[in-house]
């Protein structure tokens, strides 16, 4: 659709196109799933109170998480007085690249949540620990070569995503890209805490991390200029990773050595699969 409307593609038309695509997708999904809709509503006060109590933490956690993801752009626009639009645009490009790298983590988190709930009910924290360590290890194994590739060839990544006029964003991208390997912990942490019925812990940790992110980026911008937001993001990612691992260690006994083991094991499995497709040599 974007290619079809490209000659008349403006910002306003792009918004209209996205809205139309969203409505079209909603209609397309409605008919296959309508048979699963409830035909009646049975009000249970105790259940509703429990759901609202659980949901308020989920809602707050998602709000804090989304704000924290774009904190570098928000604070950069607020604190810098010169070339603000350029700097925000550069951070926007880097954010788009990071968002693309977050796709595997988000997809796995959505799939893993019901599995974790089931595992917690049947096998307890041991199974939840196994799922977390293996999934995070596999995601890191996939993202690591991609991160190294982008770090070594940042101009290629930026040209593909945004075009040559955003090449000044290269130092920002190279600064933050390798620490983005910590981001899978953020997504899996949230679903794991919710699955083991600790949404309140997830809420307070995300609130604290958002405040820390704001502080570090603001200090970075004050002392290092426009690159300060990138430096603050790096320190935040490392610090948040340590905090999340500490909390996970307390509740689910997550171990970093097991995650490293699954990273290596993933590469071994991929090598083994690759050998199966190579022609045998006599």
N, C-alpha and C positions, 0 to 999 in steps of 0.2 A: 504493500500500500504506500509506503514511503517513497519507493522508486516511481510509482505511478503518478504521485502528486508532486514529485520533486520540482518541476518547473515553477509551480506556484507555492512552494513551501516557505511559509513565513512562521514566525514564532506563534502567532495567533492561530494559523491554520494547523500547526503541529499540535496545539492543545486541543483543537476541535477533532483532529484525527485520532488522538489518543482517547478522547472521550467516546467517540464513535466506536473505536475498537473495543473499549471496555464494555460498552453496552452490547455490542455484538457478541462478545465472549460470554457475557452474562446470560444472554438468551440461548446461546448454544449449549451452555452447561446446565441450564434450568431443566430442559426436557429429559435428559438422561437420568437426573437425580431426583426428579419430582416424586417418584414412587417411594422414596425414602423419607419424605416429609411426614411429620406427625399430623394425623387427621383431627386430633383433639388435644386440649391442653388441660393437664391435671395439676392443680396448684398444691404444692407441699411446702409449707412454711419453713420447716426445718431444713429441707434440701435447698430452698432458695437462699436462706440465710448463709448456709455453708458455701454455696456457689458465689454469692456476693462477697463474702469474706475472702475467698480464694481469688476471685476476679479483681478485687481492688489492688492486690499486690501485683498481679499479672499486668494490669493496665499501667500502673506506676512504673513497673520495671521496663515495659516497652517504651514508655515516654522517655525515661532517663537514658535508655540505650540508644534511641534514635537521636536525641540531642547530643549525646557524647560522640556519636559517629561523625557528626558534622561540626564539632566544636571548633576545629581549626579554622573553618570558613567563617563561622559566626563571630569568633573573637577577633580574627584578622580584620573583618569588616568594621568592627567596633573600635579597635584600638589604633589601627594605622591611619594616618592622615594623608599620605601621599601614595599615588598609584594604587589605591585601594581596589578598584575594579580589576586591574591586572592581577594583583596578588590573589584575590579571591577566585578569579578564573583559573589561575595556576593550581591552586589547591583543589578546585572543583574537578580538574582533569585527573589529578592524582587520586581523588576520592572515587572517581568513576572506575579507575583501574583497580583500586582496592575492592570496590563493590563487585566487580567481575570475579575477582579472586575469592570473594566471600560466597559465591554461588554454591560450591560444593558443601561448605559448612552449613549454610542455611537449609539446603536440601536434606542433608543428613540429620540435622536437628529436628526437622519436621517428621522424618520417618522414625527417628530413634525415640521420640517422646512416648508414643504408645507402647513401644517395646520396653522401655524403662519402667513404665507404670506396671506393665504385666510382670516384668522380672522382679520388681520390688514386692509385688503381691505374692509371687510363687517361690522365688529363690532368695529374696532379701538383697542387701547391698552388694553382695559378692558378684552377682550377675550384672548389676548396674555398673560396678567398677570395671568389669571386663568389657562391657559395651563401650564405655567412655574411653578407656585406654586404647582399645583397638581402633575405634573410629577416628579418634584424634590422631593416632599414629598414621593411619592410612591417608587421612587428609593432608597431613604435613608432608608425607612422602610424595603426594601429587603436587603440592604447592611449592615445595623446595626447588625443584629444577626450574619451574616457571618463574619464581622469584629471582633466582640467579640469572636466568636469561634476561629478564627485564632490567636487572641491575647492570648487566654488562652491555645491553643494547637499549637504553632508555629512550633514545631518540626514535627508534623504530616503533616502540610501543605507543609513544605519544603521537607520532604521525598517523598511526592506524586509528587511534581513539579520537583524536581531536584535530590533527593537522599541524603543519609546520609552524604556524604562528604561536603555538604554545610550547615550543622547545625551551624557553626559559624556565619551564617547570622541571627540567631534568634534575637539578640538584635536590629539589624537594622530593622527587620520586625516588632517587637513589638513597636518600637519607632514610625514608620510612619503609621502603619495600621489604627489606629483609625482616624487620620486626613485625611485619604483617603476618608472619608465621605464628604469632601468638594469638591471632584473632580467632582461630578455630576453638580455642579454649573458652572464649567469651560466649560463643553460641551454644556449645555443648554444656557449659556451666549452667546456663539458665534453664535449659530443658531438664538437666539432671536434678537440679534443686527443686524444680516444680514436680518432677516425677516422684521424688522421695518425700513429697509433702513438706517442703521447706521453702514455700514461696516468700515468706517473710525474710528469710536469710538472703534470698536472691534480690529482694527489693532493697534492703539496706546496703548490701554490697554494691549494687548498681548505682544507688544514690551516692555512696561514698566515692566510687570510682568516677562518676560524673564530676563531682566537686574537685577531685584531684586533677582530672583532665583539664578543667577550666583553669585551675591555679597554675599548673605547669605550662600551659600554652600562653597564658597571660604573662607569666614571668619570662618565658622564652622570647615573646615579642618585645617585651620591655628592654631586655638586655642584648638581643641578637638581631633585632629587626624582623623583616618578613620571614627569614629562615627560622626564627625562634619557634614558630608554631610547629615546624617539622621536628626540631630538637625536643620540644615538649612532648610531642606525640610519641617519639621514640622512648623517652624516659617513662611516659605513661604506660605504653605497651609492656615494657619490661616489668615495671612495678606492679601493674594490674595482673600480669601473668603469675608473678610470685604470690600475690594475695589470693588469687583464685585457686592456685595449687594448694595453698595452706588451708583454705576453707574446705576444698574437696578432700584433702587428706584427713581432715577432722571427721567429715560425715560419711565418706565413701572409701577412705583409705586409698586414694589415687596415688600411684607411684610414678615418678618421672622416668625411672629406668625401664618400666614396662612400656611406656609410650615410645621410648627410643628403640626398644626391642621390636615393636610392631612396625616402626618406620623401616628398620633394616629388613624385617621379614617381608614387608610389602615389596621392597625392591627385589628380594630373592624370588618371590612368587612371580613378579613380572618378568624377571630374567628366565625363570623356568618355563613360563608360558611362551615367551619369545623364542626359546630354543625349539619348542615343539613345532613352530611354523617355519623354522629354517631348514633348508634341504640337508639331508644326511650326506656326509662325505665318507666315502669308502676309505 
